[in-house]
């Protein structure tokens, strides 16, 4: 069963087994600066960071926003998922 991804201004998160994984961003106009991704050690290896990052990407796409991948995980994710690269300013 897939975990529920929740969104509130500034972050996407999920709770699993009482722990919280998150992707944090700052919105500036039409840009989401993704600054931090965190998955607690007991939850690592379950693709939670990838699912959260995909949620950020879908949100950006659906709202005509660009992503600045300040977070190293987000930079790596975008480098290995070309379908989302059009969301970065580097691709425009």
CNS distance restraints for C-alpha pairs under 8 A (distance, minus, plus):
assign (resid   3 and name CA) (resid  14 and name CA) 6.60 0.50 0.50
assign (resid   3 and name CA) (resid  15 and name CA) 7.41 0.50 0.50
assign (resid   3 and name CA) (resid  16 and name CA) 7.03 0.50 0.50
assign (resid   4 and name CA) (resid  14 and name CA) 5.99 0.50 0.50
assign (resid   4 and name CA) (resid  15 and name CA) 7.63 0.50 0.50
assign (resid   5 and name CA) (resid  12 and name CA) 6.72 0.50 0.50
assign (resid   5 and name CA) (resid  13 and name CA) 5.73 0.50 0.50
assign (resid   5 and name CA) (resid  14 and name CA) 4.99 0.50 0.50
assign (resid   5 and name CA) (resid  52 and name CA) 6.88 0.50 0.50
assign (resid   5 and name CA) (resid  55 and name CA) 7.55 0.50 0.50
assign (resid   6 and name CA) (resid  12 and name CA) 5.61 0.50 0.50
assign (resid   6 and name CA) (resid  13 and name CA) 5.31 0.50 0.50
assign (resid   6 and name CA) (resid  14 and name CA) 6.05 0.50 0.50
assign (resid   7 and name CA) (resid  11 and name CA) 6.00 0.50 0.50
assign (resid   7 and name CA) (resid  12 and name CA) 4.46 0.50 0.50
assign (resid   7 and name CA) (resid  13 and name CA) 6.43 0.50 0.50
assign (resid   8 and name CA) (resid  12 and name CA) 6.48 0.50 0.50
assign (resid  10 and name CA) (resid  24 and name CA) 5.73 0.50 0.50
assign (resid  10 and name CA) (resid  25 and name CA) 5.04 0.50 0.50
assign (resid  10 and name CA) (resid  26 and name CA) 5.76 0.50 0.50
assign (resid  10 and name CA) (resid  27 and name CA) 7.14 0.50 0.50
assign (resid  11 and name CA) (resid  22 and name CA) 6.70 0.50 0.50
assign (resid  11 and name CA) (resid  23 and name CA) 5.52 0.50 0.50
assign (resid  11 and name CA) (resid  24 and name CA) 4.34 0.50 0.50
assign (resid  11 and name CA) (resid  25 and name CA) 5.79 0.50 0.50
assign (resid  12 and name CA) (resid  22 and name CA) 5.63 0.50 0.50
assign (resid  12 and name CA) (resid  23 and name CA) 5.30 0.50 0.50
assign (resid  12 and name CA) (resid  24 and name CA) 6.63 0.50 0.50
assign (resid  12 and name CA) (resid  52 and name CA) 6.35 0.50 0.50
assign (resid  12 and name CA) (resid  55 and name CA) 7.42 0.50 0.50
assign (resid  12 and name CA) (resid  56 and name CA) 7.10 0.50 0.50
assign (resid  13 and name CA) (resid  20 and name CA) 6.71 0.50 0.50
assign (resid  13 and name CA) (resid  21 and name CA) 5.57 0.50 0.50
assign (resid  13 and name CA) (resid  22 and name CA) 4.17 0.50 0.50
assign (resid  13 and name CA) (resid  23 and name CA) 6.38 0.50 0.50
assign (resid  13 and name CA) (resid  52 and name CA) 6.76 0.50 0.50
assign (resid  14 and name CA) (resid  20 and name CA) 5.64 0.50 0.50
assign (resid  14 and name CA) (resid  21 and name CA) 5.53 0.50 0.50
assign (resid  14 and name CA) (resid  22 and name CA) 6.57 0.50 0.50
assign (resid  14 and name CA) (resid  52 and name CA) 7.89 0.50 0.50
assign (resid  15 and name CA) (resid  19 and name CA) 5.41 0.50 0.50
assign (resid  15 and name CA) (resid  20 and name CA) 4.45 0.50 0.50
assign (resid  15 and name CA) (resid  21 and name CA) 6.53 0.50 0.50
assign (resid  16 and name CA) (resid  20 and name CA) 6.38 0.50 0.50
assign (resid  16 and name CA) (resid  43 and name CA) 7.72 0.50 0.50
assign (resid  19 and name CA) (resid  40 and name CA) 7.03 0.50 0.50
assign (resid  19 and name CA) (resid  43 and name CA) 7.98 0.50 0.50
assign (resid  20 and name CA) (resid  39 and name CA) 7.18 0.50 0.50
assign (resid  20 and name CA) (resid  40 and name CA) 7.08 0.50 0.50
assign (resid  21 and name CA) (resid  37 and name CA) 7.77 0.50 0.50
assign (resid  21 and name CA) (resid  38 and name CA) 5.50 0.50 0.50
assign (resid  21 and name CA) (resid  39 and name CA) 4.45 0.50 0.50
assign (resid  21 and name CA) (resid  40 and name CA) 6.35 0.50 0.50
assign (resid  21 and name CA) (resid  48 and name CA) 7.12 0.50 0.50
assign (resid  21 and name CA) (resid  49 and name CA) 7.31 0.50 0.50
assign (resid  22 and name CA) (resid  36 and name CA) 7.99 0.50 0.50
assign (resid  22 and name CA) (resid  37 and name CA) 5.76 0.50 0.50
assign (resid  22 and name CA) (resid  38 and name CA) 5.35 0.50 0.50
assign (resid  22 and name CA) (resid  39 and name CA) 6.65 0.50 0.50
assign (resid  22 and name CA) (resid  49 and name CA) 7.37 0.50 0.50
assign (resid  22 and name CA) (resid  52 and name CA) 6.90 0.50 0.50
assign (resid  23 and name CA) (resid  34 and name CA) 7.25 0.50 0.50
assign (resid  23 and name CA) (resid  35 and name CA) 7.77 0.50 0.50
assign (resid  23 and name CA) (resid  36 and name CA) 5.69 0.50 0.50
assign (resid  23 and name CA) (resid  37 and name CA) 4.38 0.50 0.50
assign (resid  23 and name CA) (resid  38 and name CA) 6.49 0.50 0.50
assign (resid  23 and name CA) (resid  49 and name CA) 7.50 0.50 0.50
assign (resid  23 and name CA) (resid  52 and name CA) 6.34 0.50 0.50
assign (resid  23 and name CA) (resid  53 and name CA) 6.81 0.50 0.50
assign (resid  23 and name CA) (resid  56 and name CA) 7.98 0.50 0.50
assign (resid  24 and name CA) (resid  34 and name CA) 5.96 0.50 0.50
assign (resid  24 and name CA) (resid  35 and name CA) 5.82 0.50 0.50
assign (resid  24 and name CA) (resid  36 and name CA) 5.11 0.50 0.50
assign (resid  24 and name CA) (resid  37 and name CA) 6.36 0.50 0.50
assign (resid  25 and name CA) (resid  32 and name CA) 6.03 0.50 0.50
assign (resid  25 and name CA) (resid  33 and name CA) 5.25 0.50 0.50
assign (resid  25 and name CA) (resid  34 and name CA) 4.16 0.50 0.50
assign (resid  25 and name CA) (resid  35 and name CA) 5.37 0.50 0.50
assign (resid  25 and name CA) (resid  36 and name CA) 7.03 0.50 0.50
assign (resid  26 and name CA) (resid  32 and name CA) 5.69 0.50 0.50
assign (resid  26 and name CA) (resid  33 and name CA) 5.09 0.50 0.50
assign (resid  26 and name CA) (resid  34 and name CA) 6.54 0.50 0.50
assign (resid  26 and name CA) (resid  35 and name CA) 7.26 0.50 0.50
assign (resid  27 and name CA) (resid  31 and name CA) 5.71 0.50 0.50
assign (resid  27 and name CA) (resid  32 and name CA) 4.58 0.50 0.50
assign (resid  27 and name CA) (resid  33 and name CA) 6.25 0.50 0.50
assign (resid  28 and name CA) (resid  32 and name CA) 6.48 0.50 0.50
assign (resid  28 and name CA) (resid  33 and name CA) 7.63 0.50 0.50
assign (resid  30 and name CA) (resid  64 and name CA) 7.33 0.50 0.50
assign (resid  30 and name CA) (resid  65 and name CA) 4.87 0.50 0.50
assign (resid  30 and name CA) (resid  66 and name CA) 6.31 0.50 0.50
assign (resid  31 and name CA) (resid  65 and name CA) 5.43 0.50 0.50
assign (resid  31 and name CA) (resid  66 and name CA) 4.75 0.50 0.50
assign (resid  31 and name CA) (resid  67 and name CA) 5.69 0.50 0.50
assign (resid  31 and name CA) (resid  68 and name CA) 7.02 0.50 0.50
assign (resid  32 and name CA) (resid  60 and name CA) 7.43 0.50 0.50
assign (resid  32 and name CA) (resid  65 and name CA) 6.89 0.50 0.50
assign (resid  32 and name CA) (resid  66 and name CA) 6.15 0.50 0.50
assign (resid  32 and name CA) (resid  67 and name CA) 4.85 0.50 0.50
assign (resid  32 and name CA) (resid  68 and name CA) 6.16 0.50 0.50
assign (resid  33 and name CA) (resid  67 and name CA) 5.81 0.50 0.50
assign (resid  33 and name CA) (resid  68 and name CA) 4.56 0.50 0.50
assign (resid  33 and name CA) (resid  69 and name CA) 6.21 0.50 0.50
assign (resid  33 and name CA) (resid  70 and name CA) 6.43 0.50 0.50
assign (resid  34 and name CA) (resid  67 and name CA) 6.93 0.50 0.50
assign (resid  34 and name CA) (resid  68 and name CA) 6.11 0.50 0.50
assign (resid  34 and name CA) (resid  69 and name CA) 5.31 0.50 0.50
assign (resid  34 and name CA) (resid  70 and name CA) 5.67 0.50 0.50
assign (resid  34 and name CA) (resid  71 and name CA) 5.84 0.50 0.50
assign (resid  34 and name CA) (resid  74 and name CA) 7.16 0.50 0.50
assign (resid  35 and name CA) (resid  69 and name CA) 7.05 0.50 0.50
assign (resid  35 and name CA) (resid  70 and name CA) 5.10 0.50 0.50
assign (resid  35 and name CA) (resid  71 and name CA) 4.64 0.50 0.50
assign (resid  36 and name CA) (resid  70 and name CA) 7.70 0.50 0.50
assign (resid  36 and name CA) (resid  71 and name CA) 5.10 0.50 0.50
assign (resid  36 and name CA) (resid  73 and name CA) 7.99 0.50 0.50
assign (resid  37 and name CA) (resid  49 and name CA) 6.80 0.50 0.50
assign (resid  37 and name CA) (resid  71 and name CA) 6.83 0.50 0.50
assign (resid  37 and name CA) (resid  73 and name CA) 6.73 0.50 0.50
assign (resid  37 and name CA) (resid  74 and name CA) 7.66 0.50 0.50
assign (resid  38 and name CA) (resid  49 and name CA) 7.18 0.50 0.50
assign (resid  39 and name CA) (resid  43 and name CA) 6.34 0.50 0.50
assign (resid  39 and name CA) (resid  44 and name CA) 6.09 0.50 0.50
assign (resid  39 and name CA) (resid  48 and name CA) 7.16 0.50 0.50
assign (resid  39 and name CA) (resid  49 and name CA) 6.52 0.50 0.50
assign (resid  40 and name CA) (resid  44 and name CA) 6.53 0.50 0.50
assign (resid  43 and name CA) (resid  48 and name CA) 7.76 0.50 0.50
assign (resid  44 and name CA) (resid  48 and name CA) 7.41 0.50 0.50
assign (resid  47 and name CA) (resid  51 and name CA) 6.23 0.50 0.50
assign (resid  48 and name CA) (resid  52 and name CA) 6.09 0.50 0.50
assign (resid  49 and name CA) (resid  53 and name CA) 6.04 0.50 0.50
assign (resid  50 and name CA) (resid  54 and name CA) 6.05 0.50 0.50
assign (resid  50 and name CA) (resid  77 and name CA) 7.37 0.50 0.50
assign (resid  51 and name CA) (resid  55 and name CA) 6.24 0.50 0.50
assign (resid  52 and name CA) (resid  56 and name CA) 6.45 0.50 0.50
assign (resid  53 and name CA) (resid  57 and name CA) 6.26 0.50 0.50
assign (resid  53 and name CA) (resid  74 and name CA) 6.86 0.50 0.50
assign (resid  53 and name CA) (resid  77 and name CA) 7.78 0.50 0.50
assign (resid  54 and name CA) (resid  58 and name CA) 6.11 0.50 0.50
assign (resid  55 and name CA) (resid  59 and name CA) 6.12 0.50 0.50
assign (resid  56 and name CA) (resid  60 and name CA) 6.13 0.50 0.50
assign (resid  57 and name CA) (resid  61 and name CA) 6.10 0.50 0.50
assign (resid  57 and name CA) (resid  67 and name CA) 7.80 0.50 0.50
assign (resid  57 and name CA) (resid  84 and name CA) 6.72 0.50 0.50
assign (resid  57 and name CA) (resid  87 and name CA) 7.50 0.50 0.50
assign (resid  58 and name CA) (resid  62 and name CA) 5.96 0.50 0.50
assign (resid  59 and name CA) (resid  63 and name CA) 6.13 0.50 0.50
assign (resid  60 and name CA) (resid  64 and name CA) 5.89 0.50 0.50
assign (resid  60 and name CA) (resid  65 and name CA) 4.61 0.50 0.50
assign (resid  60 and name CA) (resid  66 and name CA) 6.28 0.50 0.50
assign (resid  60 and name CA) (resid  67 and name CA) 7.11 0.50 0.50
assign (resid  60 and name CA) (resid  87 and name CA) 7.31 0.50 0.50
assign (resid  61 and name CA) (resid  65 and name CA) 6.16 0.50 0.50
assign (resid  61 and name CA) (resid  66 and name CA) 7.80 0.50 0.50
assign (resid  61 and name CA) (resid  87 and name CA) 6.99 0.50 0.50
assign (resid  65 and name CA) (resid  87 and name CA) 7.15 0.50 0.50
assign (resid  66 and name CA) (resid  87 and name CA) 4.84 0.50 0.50
assign (resid  66 and name CA) (resid  88 and name CA) 5.43 0.50 0.50
assign (resid  66 and name CA) (resid  89 and name CA) 6.47 0.50 0.50
assign (resid  67 and name CA) (resid  87 and name CA) 5.59 0.50 0.50
assign (resid  67 and name CA) (resid  88 and name CA) 4.94 0.50 0.50
assign (resid  67 and name CA) (resid  89 and name CA) 7.12 0.50 0.50
assign (resid  68 and name CA) (resid  88 and name CA) 6.05 0.50 0.50
assign (resid  68 and name CA) (resid  89 and name CA) 7.17 0.50 0.50
assign (resid  69 and name CA) (resid  74 and name CA) 5.40 0.50 0.50
assign (resid  69 and name CA) (resid  75 and name CA) 5.12 0.50 0.50
assign (resid  69 and name CA) (resid  88 and name CA) 7.72 0.50 0.50
assign (resid  70 and name CA) (resid  74 and name CA) 7.31 0.50 0.50
assign (resid  70 and name CA) (resid  75 and name CA) 7.05 0.50 0.50
assign (resid  71 and name CA) (resid  75 and name CA) 6.34 0.50 0.50
assign (resid  72 and name CA) (resid  76 and name CA) 6.23 0.50 0.50
assign (resid  73 and name CA) (resid  77 and name CA) 6.05 0.50 0.50
assign (resid  74 and name CA) (resid  78 and name CA) 6.10 0.50 0.50
assign (resid  75 and name CA) (resid  79 and name CA) 6.18 0.50 0.50
assign (resid  76 and name CA) (resid  80 and name CA) 6.34 0.50 0.50
assign (resid  77 and name CA) (resid  81 and name CA) 6.07 0.50 0.50
assign (resid  78 and name CA) (resid  82 and name CA) 6.46 0.50 0.50
assign (resid  78 and name CA) (resid  84 and name CA) 6.21 0.50 0.50
assign (resid  78 and name CA) (resid  85 and name CA) 5.75 0.50 0.50
assign (resid  79 and name CA) (resid  85 and name CA) 7.34 0.50 0.50
assign (resid  81 and name CA) (resid  85 and name CA) 7.08 0.50 0.50
assign (resid  82 and name CA) (resid  86 and name CA) 7.85 0.50 0.50
assign (resid  85 and name CA) (resid  91 and name CA) 6.42 0.50 0.50
assign (resid  86 and name CA) (resid  91 and name CA) 5.33 0.50 0.50
assign (resid  86 and name CA) (resid  92 and name CA) 6.84 0.50 0.50
assign (resid  87 and name CA) (resid  91 and name CA) 7.27 0.50 0.50
assign (resid  88 and name CA) (resid  92 and name CA) 7.21 0.50 0.50
